[in-house]
Amino acid sequence: MNPLSSPIIAKTLSKSFKEFFASSKAGGIVLIVCTLLSLALANCAVGADYLAFWHLKLAGMSVEHWINDALMAIFFLLIGLELERELYNGELSNFKNALLPIVAAVGGICVPALIHFGFNNGSPTQAGIGIPMATDIAFALGVLALLGSRVPASLKIFLTALAVMDDLGAIIVIAVFYTAQLSVPYLLGAIAMFALLLWMNRVLRVMALAPYVLGGAIMWFLMLKSGVHATIAGVLLAFAIPFSAKQDDQDSPSHRLEHILHKPVAFIILPIFALANTGIIIASGWTGDLASANSLGILAGLVIGKPLGITLFSLAAVTVGICRLPLDLAWRHVFGAGLLGGIGFTMSIFITNLAFVGQAEVINASKMAILLASLVAGVIGFTWLKIFGKPQAGDSDPDTLDFEAVQPASPAKG
């Protein structure tokens, strides 16, 4: 079979995947600039005014609250759409292919959480256990994209699937463990709205986007009032919107919305989130805060726990035969992906805000640990893969040809 006409390639290396990967690369650079700008502003003469701006009240909520609860719901919507695409016609659509990144994600969640728990068991900062669980998709894929053809294409697919499943795990953790006082009537209302949207999709076959967006906004409001974090509504909305089994189907509402959201999320929403949440005051004794149990748990969880968990769980799964490595990947590539998985940033900061509500000093120290851990993980991961990640000359997995070499096949019928 000619590998360029393989239906597996058409599924794996879709136009949507390449758009998602490209936006992550550029978006990661913008995130770095916004983070450095936020740090500079918070620690200069206008620092007090800069930090106060994010706490201004607007329609009953602070500007920061609107960003973290409303704008980030759109980010979670994009994550949900990406997860749906991966499940239907991406790397996760084939159960055998999906097992490896799923198992790797479980390891990348459990080991960092256990490390943090080991440092903080029984202490007031035990609630931060979810902080090192998360991987920042934009930063991780952005660093990997800088390596270009110096790493196998299947590593890009593996890390994307791993990061998406990792974020799904973080979303579940947020919904279950970081829920405020629960309001059952509002929660039931949100569930009812979700059921209505599913009915519009599955029974009425409504294909226009507007009714789903309107219903999603109502579901977001009900979820906000319920006490369950409102961003969960974004993920639920993603799975309520009609999805076509055809790859890159222009008539699919899900595909159209994912295409619309790529650039606004990468270049507007996430940079605004970074500006609002990385205004960290670097006091004279900030290095001492890194020695606290919480900061050590975050640092060790992200820098050490992520690569260990991802690599060891993947190795165990392949050893017992429940899945295999793609033919052009070696264990050095998996370890490199694990190192990049230690870039927590967006999701880790997001969970920090939920874990330590009203504890400004703990939040500040946690964010400093996240930034430092993400920087270390990114630099080490990039260096490792640049030195050891080059594909072998004999590698020839037809599922994982270089993006630029693949001409997408015609969409499958159905």
Salt bridges, closest charged atoms under 4 A:
GLU19 OE1 - HIS259 ND1 3.03
GLU19 OE1 - HIS262 ND1 3.52
GLU64 OE1 - HIS55 ND1 3.82
ASP69 OD2 - HIS65 NE2 3.05
ASP69 OD1 - HIS229 NE2 3.35
GLU82 OE2 - ARG85 NH2 2.57
GLU86 OE2 - ARG85 NH2 3.69
ASP166 OD2 - LYS306 NZ 2.49
GLU258 OE2 - ARG85 NE 3.44
GLU258 OE2 - HIS262 NE2 3.70
